[in-house]
Amino acid sequence: MNETRRLHASTERFAASVALPGDKSLSHRALVFSGMAAGDSLVSGLGNGADVLTSAHVLGQLGVRFHPDGSAVAVSSAGVGAWTEPAAPLDCGNSGTTMRLMTGALTGQSFTASLIGDESLSKRPMDRLVEPLGVLGARISTDDDGTPPVVVEPCDGLEGAEIVLTTPSAQLRSAFELGAIQASGDSVVSSPPGYRDHTERWLETMGLGERKDDTFVVHPGPVPATKYDLPGDTSSAAFLWAAAAISPGSEVTTPNISLNAGRIGFLEVLERMGVEVDASVDRAILGDPVGTVRVRGTTLRGVSIDGPLTIAALDELPLLAVVASFADGPTRVANAIELRVKESDRIASTCEMVRGLGGGAEPTADGFEVVGLGWLDGGTVASFGDHRIAMAAGVAATATRNPVDVVGSEATAVSWPDFYETLESLWSSR
Ligand code: S3P
């Protein structure tokens, strides 16, 4: 499939409040934690993107059962120690989070499991799992070039271990931690900062870990069956914040979303660009903050970002390139080398998208630079099969001088099937 969608700008301002579908990162975790727990869990507010369904499907191949319960999903499992040997490879589709978290969860099994993915996932690095899970005693292998299939073989038992990760990857940390809770003793993990610490917060609340200085100590034990009331998706909300940011005088409110510090770097970047931002915490889910964000567009100035702030805004960097194009002055993004190994090479795809819209963007050694012209013209751009590129182009289209054709527009289904309709609805809610 390669659908082309034509999008037109609006010169009108908007003021809207939007309820977002369930958070993708937290939906994966709620499913994996529920599947590892022995007993019945209940997940409400589950995300509706293809990636989340993929995690459910993979757990289903291992004997975990799902039943609708009103608007929630009931998850029944015999527990990670009683998962059944899958009859076929575990198909992780486009979802790197599914592949990495499930590899960690599978490390203690007495059967061999093979994890495969679609064309994009089959090119992504999985060899980064081998050492961290290997020090626990797990037997993990990948293709010679470090890509899927990932094969998890039975091992002689997992032991507590210490690992220092050089990449601030939440997926990698989570994989290690989900293996480490099945080990015979405590484990310790550390990495550079900026990552989303959802898994650590949940483990800490469940008594399965604690923070010590800059490290996280994992205490082995069973994951309890529990209830998860998931918030809306912060990374989806970001597209609406960006639409407001490039429309001076427009504003959007996104209630009930994750406010984990590793998720809201983009808000800080918007603030530095001159955007009016309010964020308030309303509740927590298993120790992880949830709240409301309001964003109001004004005139924008270019910024430079680096270090942990880049990591905390990582999934929003294609979107930042769009916002930066509407700003006055250049924007520079550093410490973003991980973008090279996302659903597309997001340094290349982001720069190409911006150029396809008549803007200026160039890759740098570990990120990119955008020329802030204050406007984008429009044109035809490819999604590169990457949901966040398609949606960033969709946001650009709300303010371009001419229409935008997004080729491969259906890629949004991975995280937000209703993206285009929701974006359009911003103008009808006043
Ligand atoms: C995710 C972590 C991030 C992020 C991805 C989701 C998660 O990846 O880019 O979209 O849910 O743990 P890394 O932390 O591996 O960079």
Residues whose N, C-alpha, C, O or C-beta is under 5 A from the ligand:
A	BS01	S3P	S25 T97 P168 S169 A170 Q171 L172 D315
